[in-house]
Amino acid sequence: MREKSIKKKKFSVPHIYALLVSIIIVCTILTWVLPAGEFERQLNENGRLVVMPGTYHRVESMPVGFFQMITSIYRGMVDAADVIFFVFISYASIGLIIDSGAFNGLVAYLLRILRGKTRVIIIPIFITLIGALSSTVGVFEEMFPFIPIFVGIAIAMGYDAVVGLAIVALGCGLGYCGAFMNPFTVGMAQTIAGVPLLSGSWFRILDHIILIIIASIYTVRYALKIQSSPEKSLVYGDDFSNISMREDDLINQAFGFREKLVLLVLAVGVVIMVYGTSQYGWYLEELCALFLLMGLVSAIIMGWSPNGIAEKIAIHFQDIAVSCLVIGLARGILIVLQDGNIIDTVVYGLSIPLINIPKLLAGPAMLVVQGILSFFIPSGSGQAATSMPIMAPLADVLGIQRQVSVLAFNFADGITDIIWPTASAAIICGIAGVKIEKWWKFYVPLFVVLFILQLIMLVIAIAISFQ
């Protein structure tokens, strides 16, 4: 008998466009399966529209049809236009700063001081700095334009693109987990929960430090492994020629007066960004203008011609186009859920099982629920406005502190934002040029460790009556 050889096909995650469209299809099907419902909402004392607990009720079913599902892609692009164009302009602007060689010159200076494996200290330094900015003033999307910088530097240092992506992603995500005074998450959540603003900061800072240390150790170990055996890289063989650089070129990078002046422009710009967001509530519009000014001023300092500047910006627009379209596709998922009136149904359904949870497990259970909700409501402030009016009173019923419900929200918002394709994972991977399944291979083991640590921290918070 003739033997037939059966070749097993290796499973591969679909292209990010296909993945997001598949999620849109699944969510469309859910609008036909789940009952439509909504909570009543009202303005609180701070002028925010929040959910009124106990007001969930069924509404007329509005399942999303096939043609409406297709239009959600366009509507998602339009609805996310502010974020899309922010990424376009800020990425191109930071691209001008990268082209100047100023940032590379600074790192080259550090590398000339740090020799051998000691240079790996650059990784925890920048994870910590980005985490501090994220924890205090709530930077997240604002850091996306810096991803190519760290990817290029990580490759030049003998690591890979995943390391460069991890520096920014972990800094931002864990900064949100242990947010000290982030106005978009902890500030809003505490206001809605009715607990003193910025109270309990000592516990969140402690959590933040622990999570940053664990993430830094994990990333450093991976980086050193790649440095010793490049073939073990998760992105081994992938093309990063558009943003990579050679180690010799980086170490020998010029760091003269013009480059230092550009770096000064960048530093001043970051200070203005922090001040503007914290004092005047600046968001995408103002920050976009700030990034553009930083890029143009840097280009003028380098003595580039107007045509040269325009050509560089056009190239950077091309490089980021795919990632910007991902943002619109991800927003299309939210459009479908809104059209089908099932977001509140999901929130209500997830809150029901918490009623019978033992006291010590209530916090961990809230973390799980908030983590699931972040898939459907990727916006931190949007999730706070939707879930906290339910979770805070639920904490009273369960006999735990409302501060714990805020902590569970914080933890989930930060740790899941860089794993869910509906949130930021697809965007940051697109900017870094890293396939999302390869980012998951790196991040999921760390995610599990961090998640377990968060569960333990929530149990401790309940046990010590964290306020």
C-alpha positions as CSV (number, residue, x, y, z in Angstrom):
1,M,0.0,0.0,0.0
2,R,1.2,3.4,-0.9
3,E,1.8,5.6,2.1
4,K,0.5,9.1,2.1
5,S,2.5,11.7,3.9
6,I,0.4,14.3,5.5
7,K,2.0,17.6,6.0
8,K,0.7,19.4,9.0
9,K,0.0,23.0,8.5
10,K,1.5,25.3,11.0
11,F,-1.1,27.6,12.6
12,S,-0.4,31.2,12.1
13,V,-2.3,34.3,13.4
14,P,-4.0,36.1,10.5
15,H,-2.9,39.5,9.3
16,I,-4.0,42.2,11.7
17,Y,-6.5,43.5,9.3
18,A,-8.1,40.1,9.0
19,L,-8.0,39.6,12.7
20,L,-9.8,42.9,13.4
21,V,-12.4,42.3,10.7
22,S,-13.0,38.9,12.2
23,I,-13.7,40.5,15.6
24,I,-16.1,42.9,13.9
25,I,-17.9,39.9,12.5
26,V,-18.1,38.1,15.8
27,C,-19.3,41.3,17.6
28,T,-22.0,41.7,14.8
29,I,-23.2,38.1,15.6
30,L,-23.3,39.0,19.3
31,T,-25.7,41.8,18.6
32,W,-28.1,39.1,17.3
33,V,-27.5,36.8,20.3
34,L,-27.3,39.1,23.3
35,P,-30.3,41.1,24.4
36,A,-30.0,44.9,23.9
37,G,-30.0,46.9,27.1
38,E,-28.7,50.0,28.7
39,F,-28.3,51.8,32.0
40,E,-29.6,55.3,32.7
41,R,-26.9,57.9,32.9
42,Q,-26.7,61.3,34.5
43,L,-24.1,64.0,35.0
44,N,-22.3,63.8,38.3
45,E,-21.0,66.7,40.3
46,N,-17.9,67.0,38.1
47,G,-20.0,67.2,34.9
48,R,-19.2,63.6,33.8
49,L,-21.9,61.4,32.3
50,V,-21.9,58.2,34.4
51,V,-24.0,55.1,34.8
52,M,-26.7,55.0,37.5
53,P,-26.5,51.6,39.3
54,G,-29.6,49.5,39.4
55,T,-31.1,51.1,36.3
56,Y,-30.2,48.5,33.7
57,H,-33.2,47.7,31.5
58,R,-33.9,46.0,28.2
59,V,-34.4,48.1,25.2
60,E,-35.6,47.4,21.7
61,S,-33.3,44.9,20.0
62,M,-31.1,46.5,17.3
63,P,-29.1,43.7,15.7
64,V,-26.5,44.9,13.3
65,G,-27.0,43.8,9.7
66,F,-24.5,42.8,7.1
67,F,-24.3,46.2,5.3
68,Q,-24.3,48.1,8.5
69,M,-21.4,46.0,9.7
70,I,-19.5,46.9,6.5
71,T,-20.2,50.6,7.0
72,S,-18.8,50.3,10.6
73,I,-15.3,50.1,9.1
74,Y,-15.7,53.5,7.5
75,R,-17.5,54.9,10.5
76,G,-14.7,53.6,12.7
77,M,-12.1,55.4,10.6
78,V,-14.1,58.6,10.9
79,D,-14.8,58.3,14.6
80,A,-11.1,57.6,15.3
81,A,-9.9,60.4,13.0
82,D,-8.5,62.5,15.9
83,V,-6.3,59.6,17.0
84,I,-5.4,58.6,13.5
85,F,-4.2,62.0,12.5
86,F,-2.5,62.5,15.8
87,V,-0.4,59.4,15.1
88,F,0.2,60.5,11.5
89,I,1.5,63.9,12.4
90,S,3.3,63.1,15.7
91,Y,5.0,60.1,14.2
92,A,6.3,62.2,11.2
93,S,7.3,65.0,13.6
94,I,9.3,62.6,15.8
95,G,10.6,61.1,12.6
96,L,12.3,64.4,11.9
97,I,14.0,64.3,15.3
98,I,15.1,60.8,14.7
99,D,16.5,61.8,11.3
100,S,18.6,64.5,12.9
101,G,20.5,61.8,14.8
102,A,20.2,63.7,18.1
103,F,18.6,60.9,20.1
104,N,20.9,58.4,18.6
105,G,23.8,60.6,19.5
106,L,22.7,60.7,23.2
107,V,22.5,56.9,23.3
108,A,25.8,56.6,21.5
109,Y,27.3,58.7,24.3
110,L,25.8,56.3,26.9
111,L,27.1,53.3,25.0
112,R,30.6,54.6,24.9
113,I,30.5,54.8,28.7
114,L,28.7,51.5,29.2
115,R,30.6,48.5,27.9
116,G,29.6,44.9,27.4
117,K,26.5,43.7,29.2
118,T,26.3,46.8,31.5
119,R,24.7,48.7,28.6
120,V,21.5,46.7,29.2
121,I,20.8,49.1,32.1
122,I,19.4,51.4,29.4
123,I,16.3,49.2,29.3
124,P,15.1,49.5,32.9
125,I,16.0,53.2,32.9
126,F,13.7,54.1,30.1
127,I,10.9,51.7,31.2
128,T,11.0,53.5,34.5
129,L,11.0,57.0,33.0
130,I,8.2,56.2,30.6
131,G,6.3,54.5,33.5
132,A,6.7,57.6,35.7
133,L,5.2,59.9,32.9
134,S,2.4,57.4,32.4
135,S,1.6,57.1,36.1
136,T,1.5,60.8,36.7
137,V,0.3,62.8,33.7
138,G,-1.2,59.8,31.9
139,V,0.8,59.7,28.7
140,F,0.1,56.7,26.5
141,E,-0.7,57.5,22.8
142,E,1.7,60.4,23.2
143,M,4.6,57.9,23.5
144,F,3.7,56.0,20.3
145,P,6.0,58.2,18.1
146,F,8.9,57.2,20.3
147,I,8.5,53.5,19.5
148,P,10.7,53.6,16.3
149,I,13.5,55.3,18.2
150,F,13.7,52.5,20.8
151,V,13.3,49.8,18.2
152,G,16.2,51.2,16.1
153,I,18.4,51.6,19.2
154,A,17.5,48.1,20.6
155,I,18.5,46.5,17.2
156,A,21.7,48.5,17.1
157,M,22.6,47.4,20.7
158,G,22.4,43.8,19.6
159,Y,18.8,43.1,20.8
160,D,15.7,43.1,18.6
161,A,12.6,45.1,17.8
162,V,10.6,43.3,20.5
163,V,12.9,44.8,23.2
164,G,12.4,48.3,21.7
165,L,8.7,47.9,21.6
166,A,8.6,46.5,25.2
167,I,10.4,49.5,26.6
168,V,7.6,51.8,25.5
169,A,4.7,49.4,25.8
170,L,5.6,48.2,29.3
171,G,6.4,51.6,30.5
172,C,3.0,53.0,29.4
173,G,1.0,50.0,30.4
174,L,2.4,49.5,33.9
175,G,2.4,53.2,34.5
176,Y,-1.4,53.0,34.1
177,C,-1.5,49.9,36.4
178,G,0.1,51.8,39.2
179,A,-1.1,55.2,38.3
180,F,-0.2,57.6,41.1
181,M,-2.2,60.7,39.8
182,N,-3.2,59.8,36.3
183,P,-6.2,62.2,35.7
184,F,-7.7,60.0,33.0
185,T,-8.0,56.8,35.0
186,V,-7.4,56.9,38.8
187,G,-8.6,60.5,39.0
188,M,-11.8,59.8,37.1
189,A,-12.4,56.4,38.8
190,Q,-11.9,57.9,42.3
191,T,-14.2,60.8,41.6
192,I,-17.0,58.5,40.4
193,A,-16.4,56.0,43.3
194,G,-16.7,58.9,45.8
195,V,-13.3,58.4,47.4
196,P,-10.8,61.2,48.1
197,L,-8.9,62.2,45.0
198,L,-5.4,60.7,44.9
199,S,-6.0,58.8,48.2
200,G,-4.3,55.5,48.6
201,S,-1.4,56.6,46.5
202,W,1.2,54.9,48.7
203,F,-0.1,51.5,47.8
204,R,-0.4,52.2,44.1
205,I,3.2,53.5,44.0
206,L,4.4,50.3,45.8
207,D,2.5,48.2,43.3
208,H,3.9,50.3,40.4
209,I,7.5,49.8,41.6
210,I,7.0,46.0,42.0
211,L,5.5,45.6,38.5
212,I,8.2,47.8,36.9
213,I,11.0,45.8,38.5
214,I,9.5,42.4,37.4
215,A,8.9,43.7,33.8
216,S,12.4,45.2,33.6
217,I,14.0,41.9,34.8
218,Y,11.9,39.9,32.3
219,T,12.8,42.2,29.4
220,V,16.5,42.4,30.3
221,R,16.8,38.6,30.5
222,Y,15.2,38.3,27.0
223,A,17.5,41.1,25.7
224,L,20.6,39.3,27.0
225,K,19.5,36.0,25.5
226,I,19.0,37.6,22.1
227,Q,22.4,39.3,22.4
228,S,24.1,35.9,23.0
229,S,22.0,34.0,20.5
230,P,20.3,36.3,17.8
231,E,18.6,33.3,16.3
232,K,16.4,33.0,19.4
233,S,14.8,36.3,18.7
234,L,11.0,36.1,18.2
235,V,11.4,38.3,15.1
236,Y,14.5,36.6,13.8
237,G,14.6,37.0,10.0
238,D,12.0,39.8,9.9
239,D,12.9,42.9,8.0
240,F,13.4,46.1,10.0
241,S,15.7,47.8,7.6
242,N,13.5,51.0,7.5
243,I,14.1,51.7,11.2
244,S,17.1,49.6,12.2
245,M,20.7,50.8,12.5
246,R,24.1,49.1,12.9
247,E,25.9,49.2,16.2
248,D,29.0,50.8,14.7
249,D,26.9,53.5,13.1
250,L,25.1,54.2,16.4
251,I,28.3,54.3,18.5
252,N,30.0,56.6,16.0
253,Q,26.9,58.8,15.7
254,A,27.8,62.5,15.7
255,F,26.7,64.4,18.8
256,G,27.7,67.9,18.1
257,F,26.2,71.3,18.8
258,R,23.2,70.9,16.4
259,E,22.3,67.5,17.7
260,K,22.5,68.7,21.3
261,L,20.3,71.6,20.4
262,V,17.7,69.3,18.9
263,L,17.8,67.2,22.0
264,L,17.2,70.4,24.0
265,V,14.1,71.1,21.8
266,L,12.9,67.6,22.5
267,A,13.4,68.0,26.3
268,V,11.7,71.3,26.4
269,G,8.8,69.9,24.3
270,V,8.3,67.0,26.8
271,V,8.3,69.4,29.7
272,I,5.7,71.6,27.9
273,M,3.7,68.5,27.1
274,V,3.6,67.4,30.8
275,Y,2.7,70.9,32.0
276,G,0.0,71.4,29.3
277,T,-1.7,68.1,30.0
278,S,-1.6,68.4,33.8
279,Q,-2.4,72.1,34.0
280,Y,-4.6,72.9,31.0
281,G,-6.0,69.5,30.0
282,W,-4.2,69.4,26.7
283,Y,-5.1,66.4,24.5
284,L,-4.6,65.3,21.0
285,E,-5.1,68.7,19.2
286,E,-2.7,70.6,21.3
287,L,-0.2,67.8,21.6
288,C,-0.3,67.3,17.8
289,A,0.6,71.0,17.3
290,L,3.4,70.6,19.9
291,F,4.9,67.6,18.2
292,L,4.8,69.3,14.8
293,L,6.6,72.4,16.2
294,M,9.3,70.2,17.8
295,G,9.9,68.4,14.5
296,L,9.9,71.6,12.4
297,V,12.2,73.5,14.8
298,S,14.6,70.5,14.9
299,A,14.6,70.3,11.1
300,I,15.4,74.0,10.9
301,I,18.3,73.6,13.4
302,M,19.7,70.9,11.2
303,G,19.6,73.2,8.2
304,W,17.3,71.1,6.0
305,S,15.6,72.8,3.0
306,P,11.7,73.0,2.9
307,N,11.6,70.4,0.2
308,G,13.9,68.1,2.2
309,I,11.6,68.4,5.2
310,A,8.5,67.7,3.1
311,E,10.1,64.6,1.6
312,K,11.1,63.2,5.0
313,I,7.5,63.8,6.3
314,A,6.0,62.1,3.3
315,I,8.2,59.0,3.9
316,H,7.2,58.9,7.6
317,F,3.5,59.2,6.6
318,Q,4.0,56.1,4.3
319,D,5.7,54.2,7.1
320,I,2.9,54.7,9.6
321,A,-0.1,54.4,7.2
322,V,-0.8,50.7,8.0
323,S,-0.9,51.3,11.7
324,C,-3.2,54.3,11.4
325,L,-5.7,52.1,9.4
326,V,-5.5,49.6,12.3
327,I,-6.8,52.3,14.7
328,G,-9.8,52.8,12.5
329,L,-10.6,49.1,12.2
330,A,-10.3,48.7,15.9
331,R,-12.8,51.6,16.5
332,G,-15.1,49.8,14.1
333,I,-15.6,47.1,16.7
334,L,-16.8,49.6,19.2
335,I,-19.2,51.1,16.6
336,V,-20.8,47.7,16.1
337,L,-21.2,47.1,19.8
338,Q,-22.7,50.6,20.2
339,D,-25.1,50.2,17.3
340,G,-26.3,46.9,18.7
341,N,-26.8,48.4,22.2
342,I,-25.0,45.5,23.9
343,I,-22.1,47.2,25.7
344,D,-24.2,47.8,28.8
345,T,-25.5,44.3,28.6
346,V,-22.0,42.9,28.8
347,V,-21.2,45.1,31.8
348,Y,-24.4,44.1,33.6
349,G,-23.9,40.4,32.8
350,L,-20.3,40.4,34.1
351,S,-21.3,42.2,37.3
352,I,-24.0,39.6,38.3
353,P,-21.7,36.8,39.4
354,L,-19.7,39.1,41.7
355,I,-22.6,39.3,44.1
356,N,-21.8,35.8,45.5
357,I,-18.0,36.1,45.6
358,P,-16.3,35.6,49.0
359,K,-15.0,38.9,50.4
360,L,-11.2,38.2,50.0
361,L,-11.8,37.1,46.3
362,A,-14.0,40.1,45.4
363,G,-11.1,42.2,44.4
364,P,-9.5,39.5,42.1
365,A,-12.9,38.9,40.6
366,M,-13.3,42.6,39.9
367,L,-9.9,42.5,38.2
368,V,-11.1,39.6,35.9
369,V,-14.3,41.4,35.0
370,Q,-12.5,44.7,34.3
371,G,-10.0,42.9,32.1
372,I,-12.8,41.4,30.0
373,L,-14.5,44.8,29.9
374,S,-11.4,46.5,28.6
375,F,-11.7,44.3,25.4
376,F,-15.1,45.9,24.7
377,I,-14.3,49.3,26.1
378,P,-10.6,50.0,25.4
379,S,-10.7,53.7,26.5
380,G,-9.6,54.0,30.1
381,S,-11.8,57.0,30.8
382,G,-14.7,55.3,29.0
383,Q,-14.4,52.2,31.0
384,A,-14.2,54.2,34.2
385,A,-17.4,56.1,33.3
386,T,-19.2,52.8,32.5
387,S,-18.0,50.4,35.1
388,M,-17.1,52.4,38.2
389,P,-20.7,53.5,39.0
390,I,-21.5,49.7,39.2
391,M,-18.3,48.4,40.8
392,A,-18.1,51.1,43.5
393,P,-21.6,50.4,45.0
394,L,-21.0,46.7,44.5
395,A,-17.9,47.0,46.7
396,D,-20.3,48.3,49.5
397,V,-22.5,45.2,49.0
398,L,-19.6,42.9,49.2
399,G,-18.2,44.5,52.3
400,I,-14.9,45.7,50.8
401,Q,-13.4,49.2,50.4
402,R,-14.4,51.2,47.3
403,Q,-10.7,52.0,46.9
404,V,-10.2,48.3,46.0
405,S,-12.7,48.6,43.1
406,V,-10.6,51.6,41.8
407,L,-7.4,49.6,42.2
408,A,-8.9,46.6,40.2
409,F,-9.9,49.0,37.5
410,N,-6.5,50.6,37.4
411,F,-4.7,47.2,37.2
412,A,-6.9,45.8,34.4
413,D,-6.8,49.0,32.3
414,G,-3.0,49.1,32.2
415,I,-2.1,45.4,31.9
416,T,-4.7,44.6,29.2
417,D,-4.3,47.7,27.0
418,I,-1.1,46.3,25.5
419,I,-2.5,42.8,24.9
420,W,-6.0,43.2,23.5
421,P,-6.1,43.8,19.7
422,T,-9.1,46.1,20.2
423,A,-7.0,48.4,22.5
424,S,-3.4,49.4,21.8
425,A,-1.7,46.1,21.0
426,A,-2.4,46.2,17.3
427,I,-1.4,49.9,17.0
428,I,1.9,49.6,18.8
429,C,2.9,46.4,17.0
430,G,2.1,48.1,13.7
431,I,4.3,51.1,14.5
432,A,7.1,48.8,15.6
433,G,6.8,46.5,12.6
434,V,6.3,43.5,14.9
435,K,3.6,41.0,14.1
436,I,1.1,40.9,16.9
437,E,1.4,37.2,17.5
438,K,5.1,37.6,18.1
439,W,4.4,40.4,20.6
440,W,2.0,38.0,22.3
441,K,4.6,35.3,22.5
442,F,6.8,37.8,24.4
443,Y,4.2,39.5,26.5
444,V,1.7,36.7,27.5
445,P,4.1,34.9,29.9
446,L,4.9,38.2,31.6
447,F,1.2,39.1,31.5
448,V,0.4,35.9,33.5
449,V,3.1,36.7,36.1
450,L,1.9,40.3,36.5
451,F,-1.7,39.3,36.6
452,I,-1.0,36.8,39.4
453,L,0.9,39.5,41.3
454,Q,-2.1,41.9,40.9
455,L,-4.5,39.2,42.2
456,I,-2.3,38.9,45.3
457,M,-2.0,42.7,45.7
458,L,-5.8,43.0,45.6
459,V,-6.2,40.3,48.3
460,I,-3.7,42.2,50.5
461,A,-5.6,45.4,49.8
462,I,-8.8,43.9,51.1
463,A,-7.0,42.2,54.1
464,I,-5.5,45.5,55.3
465,S,-8.6,47.5,54.6
466,F,-6.8,49.6,52.0
467,Q,-8.2,53.2,51.9
